[in-house]
Amino acid sequence: PTDATSADAEELKKPVYTASDYVKLGQYKGLEITVDPIQVTEDEIDAEIESAIVRSGKREELKEGTVTNGDVAVIDFVGKKDDVAFDGGTAKDYELEIGSHTFIEGFEEGVEGMKVGETKDLELTFPENYPSEDLAGADVIFTVTVNAIKKTPELTDELVKELSSESKTVKEYREEVKEALEANKVEQQRGTELQKIYALLIQNCEVVEYPQELLDYGVSQFTRNYTNYAEQYGMSLEDFVQGMFGMTLEQFEEQALINTKETARQEMLLKAIAEKESLELTEEEYKEGLKKYTSDYGFASEEALLEANSEEIVRDALLQDKVMQFLLDNAVITEVTAADATKADAESEETETETETETETETETETEKE
């Protein structure tokens, strides 16, 4: 849904049109796509558990001990080039995870093995391709002091009870985390599947012509939204787009038409399929979708969402979602592992080699005939 105001929604009436009059449909059912299998590794589970411990504030802070790989060292540091401190090279109580490769090569390795309270000079060299021209390839000295060490405690049944309202043991909690990670990957994969299906859809189908009133509506809505943004800063639209995007008003209007056509193409292709397949949005689907949009887009209430977007816009968006699900349900989806991909590449290379050999043989034969 857009963030046009309700006043805008009343002023900008979306035109009614029959998409089939403007769209030439090709294959849209049985689209073939490949996806990676959903797998959750033990390392991913460990990383998520560690993140949960950090978020909960259960990480232990030690005022004595030695920094080891995987620890978070709380450090002060001052970086100097030619005995002069350089910009961005100084910090206090910075939390550096050893092994994260956050800093330049040699820094974390130099901190590893230091004791709490120890101060040490690290003689290092910035990479040649470092973004700052003053520091690229420069020899510097970082004076580092370790103030404390933060360690992630061992996961125990007692700690699990503080981290989770469902699990009581380490085994149960690891399974809980695994299921959550899998659910997240399923959602991510669905997004990937929809992107691939839409990419095939625009290859197979064509918008022959755009209804002029639809383009006018889209450009007006696009322009109105940015005019509202400009007014919030007390600026004209021309000054706003110049300052924000470095565009002239004419260039902005050209971009508005490009964006409108891209949005209209998706709407028209999906609407044409809905017309052909007699797909319509039921009232139950609308109510459920409205509830989901309210949550997904962070609106305080369904009423607030409908104040920012007309009901018509919401219904159109939900119908498009329904058509995309229809395409997904009718697609041919194959899981491809890394081994499968390697094998396919090898077979492809073998086929290319055979083709080259056959071509060379045919050329030689033709030469002999001559």
PERAUR-V957368 format. One record per backbone hydrogen bond with DSSP energy under -0.5 kcal/mol. CO is the residue of the C=O (numbers start at 1). NH is the residue of the N-H. Records with the same first field share a line. If there is no record, write none. Layout:
CO=NH, NH
This chain:
5=9
6=10
7=11
8=12
11=13
17=19
18=21
19=22, 23
22=208, 209
23=25
24=206
31=33, 332
33=334
35=336
37=39
41=45
42=46
43=47
44=48
45=49
46=50
47=51
48=52
49=53
50=54
51=55
52=56
53=58
54=57
60=62, 151
62=149
65=116
67=113
68=71
71=73, 98
72=74, 150
73=75, 96
74=147, 148
75=94
76=145
77=91
78=143
79=86
80=141
81=84
84=81
86=89
89=79
91=77
94=75, 96
95=97
96=73, 98
97=100
98=70
104=107, 108
106=110
107=111
108=112
111=114
114=67
115=118
118=146
120=122, 144
121=123
122=124, 142
124=140
127=130, 137
131=133
132=135, 136
135=138
138=126
140=124
141=80, 143
142=122, 144
143=78
144=120
145=76, 147
146=117
148=74
149=62, 151
150=72
151=60, 153
154=156
156=160
157=161
158=162
159=162, 163
160=164
169=173
170=174
171=175
172=176
173=177
174=178
175=179
176=180
177=181
178=182
179=183
180=184
181=185
182=186
183=187
184=188
185=189
186=190
187=191
188=192
189=193
190=194
191=195
192=196
193=197
194=198
195=199
196=200
197=201
198=202
199=203
200=204
201=205
206=24, 208
211=214, 215
212=216
213=217
214=218
215=219
216=220
217=221
218=222
219=223
220=224
221=225
222=226
223=227
224=228
225=229
226=230
227=231
228=232
229=233
230=233, 235
231=234
236=240
237=241
238=242
239=243
240=244
241=245, 246, 247
242=246
248=252
249=253
250=254
251=255
252=256
253=257
254=258
255=259
256=260
257=261
258=262
259=263
260=264
261=265
262=266
263=267
264=268
265=269
266=270
267=271
268=272
269=273
270=274
271=275
272=276
273=277
274=278, 279
278=280
280=282
282=286
283=287
284=288
285=289
286=290
287=291
288=292
289=293
290=294
291=295
292=296
293=297
294=299
295=298
301=305
302=306
303=307
304=308
305=309
310=314
311=315
312=316
313=317
314=318
315=319
316=320
317=321
318=322
319=323
320=324
321=325
322=326
323=327
324=328
325=329
326=330
328=331
330=30
331=333
332=33, 334
334=35
337=341
338=342
339=343
340=344
341=345
342=346
343=347
344=348
345=349
346=350
347=351
348=352
349=353
350=354
351=355
352=356
353=357
354=358
355=359
356=360
357=361
358=362
359=363
360=364
361=365
362=366
363=367
364=368
365=369
366=370
